[in-house]
């Protein structure tokens, strides 16, 4: 027999904390959006995102790429802190105590709920020291200036800082495939900076993602 007291004491929550139907709360009369902790959320309309890109391009020119990347790093650091705080409060244990499945499920749902696209983790190259993050339907790349190279500079910064905080190592991030160039998804490779030099070269040469990864593996052989 299962005792009611045992059920009340069971803190093993299985629902996804970031599920859209329970995470976001809005008050139309006041124009407010909040998460389930009561923290304020900000909705960014398409026109504002376009205006930010256009304004940066007008004010900083080619340096806008670096500005976006550094803004992404700042955002990624703060996002990691908030992400861990919310999961720790919900599960009543630290993020390091979560299984990889629990962690990735939370991250994937968080990304969707905030409207940033669909994120996934490719661990194929993890044993070689590289982590590949893939994002589909990016909320930002579609509005970025069209260049002859990947343009997810904001997300590069976010992912670099987020996973650096998570791993306790200073990681570097290179985008190797981009929806703006016709790819089905955006691919970001994370690893130690000196090991990703060939990836940077491959991007400059407009090599496809698979070929860049082959170069990185040959370098490690």
Secondary structure, DSSP 8 states (H G I E B T S, - for coil): ---HHHHHH-----S-TT-HHHH-EEETTTTEEE-TTS-EE----HHHHHHHHHHHHHHHGGGHHHHHHHHHHHHHHHHHHHHHHHHHHHHTS-GGGS-HHHHHHHHHHHHHHTTS-EEEEE-TTGGGT-EEEEEES-TTGGGS---SS---HHHHHHHHHHHHHHHTS--EEEEEE-GGGT-SSEEEEEE-GGGGHHHHHHHHTT--HHHHHHHHHHHH-
